Amino acid sequence: MQSRKNDFHAYSQVFLSSKSYDSKKIYAKRRISLMKKLGSFCVFAGMPVEPGGEEAFVQTWTRFVQDPAFLYMTGVNEAGCYLVLDPRKGRSTLFVPKKDPFKEFWNGKRLGYVDGENEVARVTGVDDVLPIDALWNFIEKLAVEYGSGKNAVDHAFAFYYEKFKGDHNEKLKNDMKKVLRRYKMKVKSCADLHFEDRLVLEPERIVDARVAQQITDEAFRALLPAMKNMKTERDAALFLNYEMQRRGDGDLAFPTIAAGGKNACCLHYVKNDEALRNGELVLFDFGVRFGTLHSDISRTIPVNGKFDPLQKMLYEIVLESAKVYQRVVRPGVSLKEIGMICWEFIVMELERRLVKGAKGSYKLLYEKRPHGVSHFIGEHIHEGDPGSRSLDVVLKPGMLISCEPGLYGNFSATIDGKRYRENIGIRIEDDLIITKNGFENISRNIPREVDEIEALMR
């Protein structure tokens, strides 16, 4: 029994499982749920190669992360694999490369096909396992079975995006077309059916999301009093990354943004190598991956621990815009329907507080809105169909979304007789679980109020 436990540990990087729940059962439940919606067989393709591992001139030594759709269905975090769902038989077949001991000598243990062994099925919980070179014969047999007889259908499914071109999923679609046209069948995308399930988190995944929030909270709280020792964006980003990673299971959700001063006006700033300047703000966009879930948090703080009056005014406008937006977050609406509310509030308050109240002015770096205020979070940090971002999807209990209003531009004001002028970028981002009656802000403990931030930085 001990050797079997060691086997699972050896595969921990290539089959993502949890110590808290039975991961195999969850992956199997997902496959069964999708098969109940399908009228024909369906194929998923994993990533074809590991990033950098099989390309000329480059090797990227990083934990490989699978295509989110394939990972959601299988938990398999390994390149060169396929999944075929056969709803008539209710069975799932995983296709994996043949076992390669020499490659494992270099890169560690991998799931690989060996004649007469059931190790891959035992580890992953799939019904059947076959080698990659059997894939297209298997698909042809299914095409004959599904395309003939009194229950014949004229199509099969594959996972691909209708609007997103040039990736391995489009290649799968085109390869299937070549095979299926011989049987007068076409290929349909199962992406919409897939996302019906995937965008709603299971209770176990919600627990993982909460753990990610707790890790992120603790890391940010560790950073705040340490900011007095940070000389550069790099210092602060590395400190925050370390505090997140040492508490988690190894991965960041995405590369941390630490953008001081005017750098915060670049939305995806990742240089993180300039000096932090006294009197300026620094914007952090950060998060951790725990299991297969993420936190996605933004906070903007003063480098010296104290907001000046202009910074405080603008910060509180952004913070209040999030609260206004959250009043309409509930099941039954789409992100597209409510997407402009916070941006309209911000402009209204800039006119009222900055222009009229402080004889100030502003020039924004965008028209109407700088970015979406919300996106889905799940297997992928920007979850949903990449072509549409699933903005038309109606919110349901169990979905996890971001709430991230921001403000970016040049601002000036006269406050208490003193003139302030500054290029400022502010973003405040929280993560909301949709509930039966509204939402729960699961990042509410991560400091965001001016007084709390200033107190913790002292």
C-alpha positions as CSV (number, residue, x, y, z in Angstrom):
1,M,0.0,0.0,0.0
2,Q,2.9,2.3,0.8
3,S,4.3,1.9,-2.8
4,R,0.9,2.9,-4.3
5,K,0.8,6.1,-2.2
6,N,4.3,6.8,-3.4
7,D,3.2,6.3,-7.0
8,F,0.5,9.0,-6.6
9,H,3.1,11.4,-5.1
10,A,5.5,10.7,-8.0
11,Y,2.7,11.8,-10.4
12,S,1.8,14.9,-8.4
13,Q,3.1,17.3,-11.1
14,V,1.3,15.4,-14.0
15,F,-2.0,14.5,-12.3
16,L,-3.4,17.4,-10.3
17,S,-5.1,16.0,-7.2
18,S,-6.1,17.3,-3.7
19,K,-5.4,16.0,-0.3
20,S,-8.8,17.3,0.8
21,Y,-11.1,15.4,-1.6
22,D,-11.2,12.6,-4.2
23,S,-10.0,14.3,-7.3
24,K,-10.6,11.3,-9.5
25,K,-14.3,11.3,-8.7
26,I,-14.6,15.0,-9.5
27,Y,-13.0,14.6,-12.9
28,A,-15.2,11.5,-13.6
29,K,-18.3,13.4,-12.6
30,R,-17.4,16.2,-15.0
31,R,-16.9,13.8,-17.9
32,I,-20.3,12.1,-17.1
33,S,-22.0,15.5,-16.9
34,L,-20.8,16.5,-20.4
35,M,-21.6,13.1,-21.9
36,K,-25.2,13.5,-20.8
37,K,-25.4,16.6,-23.0
38,L,-23.8,15.1,-26.1
39,G,-25.6,13.4,-29.0
40,S,-22.3,12.1,-30.4
41,F,-18.7,11.3,-29.4
42,C,-16.4,14.1,-28.4
43,V,-12.6,14.7,-28.5
44,F,-10.4,17.0,-26.4
45,A,-6.8,17.7,-27.2
46,G,-4.2,18.5,-24.6
47,M,-1.3,20.8,-25.2
48,P,0.9,19.2,-27.9
49,V,4.3,20.0,-26.3
50,E,5.6,21.3,-23.0
51,P,6.5,25.0,-23.2
52,G,10.1,25.2,-24.3
53,G,10.8,21.6,-23.8
54,E,10.6,20.5,-27.4
55,E,11.5,23.8,-29.2
56,A,14.7,24.7,-30.8
57,F,17.0,27.2,-29.0
58,V,14.9,27.4,-25.8
59,Q,14.0,25.5,-22.7
60,T,11.7,26.9,-20.1
61,W,12.1,25.2,-16.8
62,T,8.7,25.7,-15.3
63,R,5.9,23.6,-14.0
64,F,3.9,22.8,-17.1
65,V,0.2,23.8,-17.1
66,Q,-2.2,22.1,-19.3
67,D,-4.9,23.5,-21.6
68,P,-7.6,24.5,-19.1
69,A,-10.4,22.5,-20.8
70,F,-8.3,19.3,-20.9
71,L,-7.1,19.9,-17.3
72,Y,-10.7,20.4,-16.2
73,M,-11.8,17.1,-17.7
74,T,-8.9,14.9,-16.7
75,G,-6.5,16.5,-14.2
76,V,-3.7,15.4,-16.6
77,N,-0.9,18.0,-16.6
78,E,1.1,16.5,-19.4
79,A,1.7,17.2,-23.1
80,G,0.7,15.1,-26.0
81,C,-2.6,13.6,-24.6
82,Y,-6.1,13.3,-25.9
83,L,-9.5,12.5,-24.3
84,V,-12.4,10.8,-26.2
85,L,-15.9,10.7,-24.7
86,D,-18.3,8.0,-25.9
87,P,-21.7,8.9,-24.5
88,R,-23.5,5.8,-25.8
89,K,-21.3,3.6,-23.8
90,G,-20.8,6.2,-21.1
91,R,-17.0,5.7,-21.2
92,S,-14.0,7.9,-21.4
93,T,-10.7,6.9,-23.1
94,L,-7.4,8.7,-22.4
95,F,-4.7,8.6,-25.1
96,V,-1.2,9.1,-23.7
97,P,2.3,8.8,-25.2
98,K,4.1,5.4,-24.8
99,K,6.2,5.1,-21.7
100,D,9.7,6.6,-22.2
101,P,12.1,5.8,-19.4
102,F,14.9,7.8,-20.9
103,K,12.8,11.0,-21.0
104,E,11.7,10.3,-17.4
105,F,15.4,10.2,-16.6
106,W,15.7,13.8,-17.7
107,N,12.3,15.3,-16.8
108,G,10.7,13.1,-14.1
109,K,7.9,10.6,-14.1
110,R,5.2,10.8,-16.7
111,L,1.9,9.0,-17.4
112,G,2.8,6.6,-20.3
113,Y,1.1,3.7,-22.0
114,V,2.6,0.2,-21.3
115,D,1.0,-2.9,-22.8
116,G,-0.8,-5.0,-20.1
117,E,-0.6,-2.3,-17.4
118,N,-3.5,-0.3,-15.9
119,E,-1.4,2.3,-14.0
120,V,-2.6,5.3,-15.9
121,A,-6.3,4.4,-15.5
122,R,-5.6,3.7,-11.8
123,V,-4.0,7.1,-11.2
124,T,-6.4,9.2,-13.3
125,G,-9.7,7.3,-12.9
126,V,-10.5,7.2,-16.7
127,D,-12.3,4.1,-18.0
128,D,-9.7,3.1,-20.7
129,V,-6.2,4.1,-21.7
130,L,-4.7,3.7,-25.2
131,P,-1.5,4.8,-26.9
132,I,-1.5,7.9,-29.0
133,D,-0.9,6.0,-32.2
134,A,-4.3,4.3,-31.8
135,L,-6.2,7.6,-31.7
136,W,-7.3,8.1,-35.3
137,N,-8.3,4.4,-35.8
138,F,-10.4,4.7,-32.6
139,I,-12.1,7.9,-33.9
140,E,-12.8,6.2,-37.3
141,K,-14.5,3.3,-35.5
142,L,-16.6,5.7,-33.6
143,A,-17.5,7.6,-36.8
144,V,-18.7,4.3,-38.3
145,E,-20.7,3.5,-35.2
146,Y,-22.3,6.9,-34.7
147,G,-22.8,7.6,-38.4
148,S,-24.8,4.5,-39.4
149,G,-27.9,2.7,-38.2
150,K,-31.3,3.9,-37.2
151,N,-29.7,6.2,-34.5
152,A,-27.2,7.7,-36.9
153,V,-26.0,11.3,-36.4
154,D,-24.3,13.6,-38.9
155,H,-21.7,15.1,-36.6
156,A,-19.1,14.5,-33.8
157,F,-17.9,17.0,-31.2
158,A,-14.5,18.5,-30.5
159,F,-13.4,21.1,-28.1
160,Y,-12.4,24.3,-29.9
161,Y,-13.3,27.9,-30.0
162,E,-15.4,29.3,-32.9
163,K,-13.7,32.7,-32.9
164,F,-10.2,31.8,-31.7
165,K,-7.8,30.6,-34.4
166,G,-4.4,29.1,-34.7
167,D,-4.1,27.0,-31.6
168,H,-4.0,23.2,-31.0
169,N,-7.8,23.1,-30.7
170,E,-8.3,24.4,-34.2
171,K,-5.8,21.9,-35.4
172,L,-7.8,19.1,-33.7
173,K,-11.0,20.4,-35.5
174,N,-9.3,20.4,-38.9
175,D,-7.8,16.9,-38.4
176,M,-11.2,15.6,-37.4
177,K,-12.8,17.2,-40.5
178,K,-10.4,15.2,-42.7
179,V,-11.4,11.9,-41.1
180,L,-15.1,12.5,-40.7
181,R,-15.8,13.8,-44.2
182,R,-15.2,10.2,-45.4
183,Y,-18.3,9.3,-43.3
184,K,-20.3,12.3,-44.3
185,M,-20.1,13.7,-40.8
186,K,-19.1,17.2,-39.7
187,V,-17.5,18.6,-36.5
188,K,-19.2,20.8,-33.9
189,S,-17.7,22.6,-31.0
190,C,-18.6,21.4,-27.5
191,A,-17.2,24.6,-25.9
192,D,-20.5,26.1,-25.0
193,L,-21.7,22.9,-23.4
194,H,-18.4,22.5,-21.6
195,F,-18.5,26.0,-20.1
196,E,-22.1,25.5,-18.8
197,D,-20.5,23.2,-16.3
198,R,-17.0,24.7,-16.0
199,L,-18.0,28.3,-15.1
200,V,-20.0,27.0,-12.1
201,L,-17.5,25.9,-9.4
202,E,-18.1,22.7,-7.4
203,P,-18.1,23.1,-3.6
204,E,-14.6,21.6,-3.5
205,R,-13.3,24.1,-6.0
206,I,-14.9,26.9,-4.0
207,V,-12.9,25.7,-1.0
208,D,-9.7,25.8,-3.0
209,A,-10.6,29.4,-4.1
210,R,-11.0,30.4,-0.5
211,V,-7.6,28.9,0.4
212,A,-6.1,30.9,-2.4
213,Q,-7.7,34.1,-1.0
214,Q,-6.3,33.3,2.5
215,I,-2.8,32.8,1.1
216,T,-3.0,36.1,-0.8
217,D,-4.3,37.9,2.2
218,E,-1.5,36.7,4.5
219,A,1.1,37.6,1.8
220,F,-0.2,41.1,1.3
221,R,-0.4,41.7,5.1
222,A,3.2,40.6,5.3
223,L,4.2,43.1,2.6
224,L,2.5,46.2,4.0
225,P,4.8,46.8,7.0
226,A,7.8,45.6,5.0
227,M,7.3,48.3,2.3
228,K,9.6,50.7,4.1
229,N,12.5,48.4,3.2
230,M,11.6,48.1,-0.5
231,K,13.7,50.2,-2.8
232,T,12.5,48.9,-6.2
233,E,9.4,47.4,-7.8
234,R,11.4,44.2,-8.1
235,D,12.1,44.1,-4.3
236,A,8.4,44.4,-3.6
237,A,7.3,41.9,-6.2
238,L,9.8,39.2,-5.2
239,F,8.8,39.7,-1.5
240,L,5.1,39.3,-2.4
241,N,5.8,36.3,-4.6
242,Y,7.8,34.5,-1.9
243,E,5.1,35.1,0.7
244,M,2.4,33.7,-1.6
245,Q,4.4,30.7,-2.9
246,R,5.7,29.5,0.4
247,R,2.1,29.3,1.7
248,G,0.7,27.6,-1.4
249,D,1.4,24.6,-3.5
250,G,4.0,26.3,-5.7
251,D,2.4,28.3,-8.4
252,L,1.5,32.0,-8.9
253,A,-1.8,32.6,-10.7
254,F,0.1,34.9,-13.2
255,P,3.2,37.1,-13.2
256,T,2.9,39.7,-10.4
257,I,2.5,43.3,-11.4
258,A,4.3,45.9,-9.2
259,A,3.9,49.2,-10.9
260,G,5.2,52.4,-9.2
261,G,4.0,55.9,-10.1
262,K,3.2,56.4,-13.8
263,N,4.0,52.8,-14.5
264,A,0.6,51.9,-13.0
265,C,-0.9,53.5,-16.1
266,C,0.3,50.5,-18.1
267,L,-2.4,47.8,-17.5
268,H,-0.2,44.7,-18.0
269,Y,3.1,46.2,-16.7
270,V,5.5,43.4,-15.9
271,K,8.9,45.1,-16.1
272,N,9.0,45.4,-12.3
273,D,12.5,46.9,-12.3
274,E,12.2,50.6,-11.6
275,A,12.8,52.5,-8.3
276,L,10.0,53.1,-5.9
277,R,9.7,56.9,-5.2
278,N,8.6,58.5,-2.0
279,G,5.2,60.2,-2.4
280,E,4.0,58.0,-5.3
281,L,1.6,55.1,-5.3
282,V,2.4,51.5,-6.3
283,L,-0.1,49.2,-7.9
284,F,0.0,45.5,-7.2
285,D,-1.9,42.9,-9.3
286,F,-1.2,39.5,-7.8
287,G,-2.6,36.1,-7.0
288,V,-1.8,32.5,-6.3
289,R,-2.9,29.2,-7.8
290,F,-4.0,26.6,-5.3
291,G,-4.9,23.3,-6.8
292,T,-6.6,24.3,-10.0
293,L,-8.2,27.5,-8.7
294,H,-6.8,31.1,-8.4
295,S,-7.0,34.3,-6.5
296,D,-6.8,37.5,-8.6
297,I,-6.3,40.6,-6.5
298,S,-5.3,44.2,-7.1
299,R,-4.3,46.7,-4.5
300,T,-2.8,50.2,-4.7
301,I,-0.9,51.6,-1.8
302,P,1.4,54.6,-1.1
303,V,5.1,53.9,-1.2
304,N,5.7,55.9,2.0
305,G,2.7,54.6,3.8
306,K,0.5,57.7,3.5
307,F,-1.9,58.8,0.8
308,D,-1.7,62.4,-0.1
309,P,-5.0,64.3,-0.4
310,L,-5.3,63.9,-4.2
311,Q,-4.3,60.2,-4.1
312,K,-6.9,59.6,-1.3
313,M,-9.7,61.3,-3.2
314,L,-9.1,59.3,-6.4
315,Y,-8.6,56.1,-4.5
316,E,-11.8,56.5,-2.6
317,I,-13.7,57.2,-5.9
318,V,-12.4,53.9,-7.3
319,L,-13.2,52.1,-4.1
320,E,-16.8,53.4,-4.0
321,S,-17.3,52.6,-7.6
322,A,-16.7,48.9,-6.7
323,K,-19.4,49.1,-4.1
324,V,-21.8,50.7,-6.5
325,Y,-21.1,48.0,-9.1
326,Q,-21.6,45.2,-6.5
327,R,-25.1,46.4,-5.8
328,V,-26.2,44.9,-9.1
329,V,-24.1,41.7,-9.0
330,R,-26.5,38.8,-8.7
331,P,-27.8,35.7,-10.5
332,G,-29.7,36.3,-13.6
333,V,-27.6,39.1,-15.1
334,S,-24.7,39.0,-17.5
335,L,-21.4,40.8,-17.1
336,K,-22.1,42.6,-20.3
337,E,-25.4,44.0,-19.0
338,I,-23.7,45.6,-15.9
339,G,-20.3,46.4,-17.3
340,M,-20.5,50.2,-17.6
341,I,-21.9,51.0,-14.2
342,C,-18.7,51.6,-12.3
343,W,-17.1,53.6,-15.1
344,E,-20.0,55.9,-15.3
345,F,-19.8,56.4,-11.6
346,I,-16.1,57.2,-11.7
347,V,-16.5,60.0,-14.3
348,M,-19.5,61.5,-12.5
349,E,-17.4,61.6,-9.2
350,L,-14.4,63.0,-11.0
351,E,-16.5,65.9,-12.2
352,R,-18.1,66.4,-8.8
353,R,-15.2,66.0,-6.4
354,L,-12.2,66.8,-8.5
355,V,-13.3,69.4,-11.0
356,K,-16.0,71.2,-9.0
357,G,-14.8,70.5,-5.5
358,A,-11.1,70.9,-5.8
359,K,-10.8,73.1,-8.9
360,G,-9.0,70.3,-10.5
361,S,-8.7,68.7,-13.9
362,Y,-8.0,65.3,-15.4
363,K,-7.0,63.6,-18.6
364,L,-7.8,59.9,-18.8
365,L,-5.7,57.5,-20.9
366,Y,-8.8,55.9,-22.4
367,E,-12.4,56.6,-23.6
368,K,-15.4,55.4,-21.7
369,R,-13.7,52.5,-19.9
370,P,-10.1,51.2,-19.7
371,H,-10.9,47.5,-19.4
372,G,-13.7,45.1,-18.3
373,V,-14.7,45.4,-14.7
374,S,-15.2,41.7,-14.3
375,H,-14.1,38.4,-15.8
376,F,-14.7,34.8,-14.7
377,I,-12.2,32.9,-12.6
378,G,-11.7,29.2,-12.6
379,E,-9.3,26.7,-14.3
380,H,-8.0,29.8,-16.1
381,I,-7.4,33.2,-14.5
382,H,-9.4,34.8,-17.3
383,E,-12.0,32.0,-17.5
384,G,-14.4,31.4,-20.3
385,D,-14.3,31.5,-24.1
386,P,-11.3,33.6,-25.1
387,G,-13.2,34.9,-28.1
388,S,-16.1,36.4,-26.1
389,R,-14.8,36.2,-22.5
390,S,-18.3,34.7,-21.9
391,L,-19.6,38.2,-21.2
392,D,-23.1,37.2,-22.4
393,V,-23.3,34.2,-20.0
394,V,-26.0,34.7,-17.3
395,L,-24.6,34.6,-13.8
396,K,-25.4,31.5,-11.7
397,P,-24.7,30.6,-8.1
398,G,-21.2,29.1,-7.8
399,M,-19.6,31.3,-10.5
400,L,-16.5,33.2,-9.4
401,I,-15.9,36.7,-10.9
402,S,-13.5,39.5,-10.4
403,C,-14.5,43.1,-9.6
404,E,-11.7,45.4,-10.7
405,P,-12.5,49.1,-11.3
406,G,-9.6,51.3,-12.1
407,L,-8.5,54.8,-12.9
408,Y,-5.5,55.8,-15.1
409,G,-4.4,59.3,-16.3
410,N,-3.1,62.7,-15.3
411,F,-4.8,64.4,-12.4
412,S,-4.5,67.8,-10.7
413,A,-6.3,69.5,-7.8
414,T,-5.9,72.2,-5.2
415,I,-6.7,70.9,-1.7
416,D,-6.2,73.0,1.4
417,G,-4.4,75.6,-0.5
418,K,-1.8,73.2,-2.0
419,R,-1.6,72.2,-5.6
420,Y,-1.2,68.6,-6.5
421,R,-0.5,67.1,-10.0
422,E,0.4,63.5,-10.8
423,N,0.2,60.7,-13.3
424,I,-1.7,58.1,-11.3
425,G,-2.9,54.5,-11.9
426,I,-5.2,52.9,-9.4
427,R,-6.9,49.5,-9.5
428,I,-8.7,47.7,-6.7
429,E,-9.7,44.1,-7.4
430,D,-11.7,41.6,-5.4
431,D,-13.1,38.2,-6.2
432,L,-16.8,37.5,-5.8
433,I,-18.6,34.2,-5.5
434,I,-22.2,34.4,-6.9
435,T,-24.7,33.1,-4.4
436,K,-28.4,32.3,-4.5
437,N,-29.3,35.9,-3.5
438,G,-26.3,37.9,-4.6
439,F,-22.6,37.4,-4.0
440,E,-20.0,36.9,-1.4
441,N,-16.7,38.9,-1.6
442,I,-14.3,36.1,-0.7
443,S,-11.4,38.6,-0.7
444,R,-13.0,41.0,1.7
445,N,-10.4,40.4,4.4
446,I,-7.5,41.6,2.1
447,P,-7.0,45.2,3.3
448,R,-8.4,47.8,0.9
449,E,-9.7,50.8,3.0
450,V,-7.4,53.8,3.3
451,D,-7.2,53.8,7.1
452,E,-6.5,50.1,7.3
453,I,-3.7,50.2,4.7
454,E,-2.0,53.2,6.3
455,A,-2.3,51.6,9.8
456,L,-0.8,48.3,8.6
457,M,2.0,50.1,6.8
458,R,3.0,51.9,10.0
